[in-house]
Amino acid sequence: MVGACVDPINNGKVVYVNMRNLQRITGVSKPNVLLVKVVSFSDYEKVLNEIRGAVKAVNQDFEVLELDKILDKSLAFLDLIWSTILFLPFSALASALPCLIGYVVLALTEQRQEFGVLRALGAKPKTILKVVAVQNIVVLLSSYACGIAFGIIITLLILVPNPLVTSFTILQIAGLLSTALAATFFISLYPAIKLNSKSILEMLA
């Protein structure tokens, strides 16, 4: 069997072949790779030079590779890719906020006279603010529910088929969503606060 894939550790395309076929093609039937782990309290450079000397003494064609550097380079590449992907939800939130404020302004324009009548009948400004707050909460919760549902489906089907999700990751995502939801909610109340600052005659006009 032969499979081609994109190797995230090596930052490039690789091909996996059957071991026997690889041995037949290369003419090498014995292991030619040796992995060595250096303990943390050792003199890393000294141990690495000793390993290089021992390897060259066996065969001049053999090489010593430091996997830590390769791994750090690959992890930096993955961080860059995920940073680009994570930019999408923040851009979506940034574009959704003006749309929500526009919706609130339009709704308040249509309900301005009704709120003016309520004020004339003795309703306090905070009553109008509560009504607008409830309307905004309904819109936000419904949109966030749909967004989270579609986001999970897209993530599982396209981005990460088998995601490794820890408790810390869940808490981190929940915290970010809650913060974004709260910030969006309070900002959306600004048109209602501005409307409450007007007089009853201005609201009825």
Beta strands, then each sheet from edge to edge (+ up, - down):
strand 1: 3-7
strand 2: 12-16
sheet 1: 1+ 2-
end
